[in-house]
Amino acid sequence: MSTSGYSGTPLINKLGIKPSLKVLLINKPADYYDLLGIDISKQLVKQKEIPDFIHLFAKNEKEFVTEMKTIQAIAKKNSEVIIWVSWYKKAAKIPTDITEDSIRNYVLKNELVDIKVCAVSGIWSGLKLVVPKALRIA
């Protein structure tokens, strides 16, 4: 299993991907399963299924905002959904206009909260988002 960052914790554990979760991956990098250390392709949602776990990789602010509209619609259907948004780390030296702060500012205005940050790979950071408990559908 791959470990990213300093903790030595396998990425799949950091992200909280359990075998029972239906997963939606948006713009995943080609090496995503290698980063996880396991192929989770059998967990990917089928058309019209509502995911329990979403991982969005956004290369820029425009892509992030566009994809978040879809993700927000899903969160209204499944208020327990786990959402991870990944963006290029500053250390990756890849030009981008998206940052942890810009993601946080967007989500706080759109009925989501961030609860965790982690290194996804040498070039990707990740921010975990959830629907606040007060807004979850029982």
Secondary structure, DSSP 4 states (H G I P E B T S, - for coil): --B-SSS--BHHHHHT--TT--EEEES--TTHHHHHTS--GGGBPPTTPPPSEEEEE-SSHHHHHHHHHHHHHHHHH-TT-EEEEEEE-GGGT---S--HHHHHHHHHTTT-EEEEEEE-SSSEEEEEEE--GGG---
